[in-house]
Amino acid sequence: MLRIRACASDDLEALYAISLATGDRGGDASALYRDPRLMGAIYSAPYALLEPELAFVAEDADGVAGFAVGTCDTRAFEDRLAAEWRPRLRAGTSPPDPARADRWTADERRLHQIHTPTPTPDWVVAAHPAHLHVNLLPRLQGRGVGARLADRWTASAAARGARALHAGVNAHNTRALSFWRRQGFAEIDPARRDGRTVWLGRRLAP
């Protein structure tokens, strides 16, 4: 029996695990990282902790196997990350050497994101200020669970005033791109694509 429910505090470890298991273009990234929590520290845990009213999980008989997290206000959330979240991640770590950026490990690339984050482009946020992430373990994929999570999230965000949202997708993750397009998202400005991230947007009915 599958259910979609609000994320609880004791789901946090599952979010870290799912983020790692889907962190290599949608596939398992566990072989790439020495620190298995880096992906979750960027893409799931801070949302569950800082925006818990917009964090949902999919749970089956074997436990939590998917999540949808996000925010109605990307810029305000980035400010909170800078003030409340990233300082604790930076403690005890050093930014990777930019002179060897072409040889960074997966851990170093994520540490660079933590120490030197890149804000979401203004041209994305201006018309699509909300954003979300949806991730599923393989056992839930292809069953419509991602759509159910996205629908639950967007309904909750709309009730809180969100009118347009975006998702940033790795250009090589064709499965994720297909998923978001099925949810009614379209590329915001193809001419501005930076070669790695595809920015997709969707407006919500008033």
N, C-alpha and C positions, 0 to 999 in steps of 0.2 A: 504494500500500500504506500503510495507516494503522497507526500503532502508538502505544500509550500507554506512556510510560516515565517514569522519575524525571527531574525537572528538573535540568539541569546548569548550571554557572556561566555558560557561554556562551549560555544561553537567556534571560538577563536582559533583553536589549534586546527580544526578542520579547514578553516579558511586558508591558513598558512599552507596546509598540505595540498589543497586543491590548486592554489596559485602555483605551487611548484610543479605539480603533476600536469598542468596545462601551460607551463611557461615557455615552451619551445615551439613557437608558432602553433599553439594549441595542443602540442604533444608534451610528453614527460620531459622535464628539464632537470630531473634529479641528478643525472650524470654530469651536468655542466657546472654545478655549484658546489663549492665547499661549504658555504653557509646556506642551509636549506630554507632559512626564513627570509632571505632578502626579497624574493618576489612578493611574498605576502606583505612584507613591511611597506611595500610601495603600492600594491594594487588591491589589497583587500582589508587588512587589519585596521589601518587608520580610518577607513570609512565606517567600519563596524563600531569603532570606539568613539569617533567624533560626530558621526551622523547616524546613530543607531536606529532612528525612526525611518531611515531609508536603506535598511539592510535586511535582506531576506535570504532564506536558505531553502533548498530542496532536500528533503530527507526521505530515504526509503528504509527498508528493513535492515539494511547494513549500515545505516547512519547518514550523516550529512554528506552529500555528493555534488552539491552545486550551490552557487550563490549569485545574487544580484545586489550590487552596492553602488552608491553614487551620491550626488549632491545636486540640489537645485541651483546653487550659485558657485560656479567653478572658481571665480576669482576670490570670493570670500573663503572658500575651502582651502585654496592654495595659501592664503594668508594664515589660516589656522595651522596648516601643516608646518609652515615656517616657524610659527611661534610655539606650537604645542607638541609637535610630533618629531620633526627632523632633528632637533637638538639632542634628543635621547638616542637617536640612531647614530649620530655622529660621534657620540662619546666613545672614546676608546678606539676609534678608527681614523684613518688618514685618507685624504683624497688620492686617487691614483695619479701617477706621473703623466701629465699630458704629453710629454715628449715621446712616450711610447704608446700613445692611444691606439695605434693600429695593431698593437699586440696585447691589449687588455684582455684579461680573462672575463668570463661572465660575471664573476663577483665584482671585479673592478668596474665593469660597465654600470652595474647597479649602484656601487658606491659613488660613482661619478654623479648619477642621478640624485643621490641623497645629499652629497656635498655641494653640487652645482646644478640644481634643478633647472629645467627649461620650462617656463610657463607655457600653458596652452596658447597657441597663437591668437592674437586679438581678433583676426578675421573669422576665427571659429567661434569664439566666445560671444562676440558682439550680437550675433543673431541666434545663437544656440547656447545660452548660458548654463544650462544643466548638463550633466553627463553621468554615464553609468558604465559599469563593467558587469558582464555576465560570464561565468565560467562553470563548466560541468565536467565531472569525471566521465570517462568513456562509457561507463555502464548506464548513464542517463542520456547520452547523446543519441540523436536521431529519434527521439520519442516525443518531441513537442514540449519537453520540460523547459528548455531555454526560453521558448515563447511564453510559457506560463509565468516564469520568473520575470521576464521583461514586462509583461502585462501588469503583474502585481506591482512592480516598481513604478512604472509610468503612471498607474492609477494613483498611487500614493503621492508621487511627485506632483501630479496635476492638482490633487487636492490641496497641496501646499503652495500652489501658485505657479508651478512650472508650465511654460507654454512652448518651449522648444529645447531640444536636447541634442547632444552629440556623443559619438563614440569614436575613439581613436583605435585603428586596427593596423597591425603589421601588414604591409602590402603583400607579403608572401603567405599570409594565413588565409588561403582562399576559402576554407570552410567557414571561418568567422565572417569574412566579407559577405558570403552568401547568406549566412544567418541574419546579419543586420539588414541586408536588403529585403529579405522576406518580412522583416518587422516594419517595413515602410521607410527605412533610412536610405538616403541617397548621398553621393559624394557632394560635399559642400562647394568646393571650388577645385575641380581637377587641375586647372592650370597652376595652382599653388602647391601641388603635391611635392613633398620634399624627397621623394624616392624611397622612404621607409614607412612613413605613417600615412594611412588613408583616413581622412577626417570625414565621417558620415554624419548627417543631421536629419532630424525629423521634427516637424511641428506637431503640437498636440491640439486637439479640438478645444475651443474655449468652453 
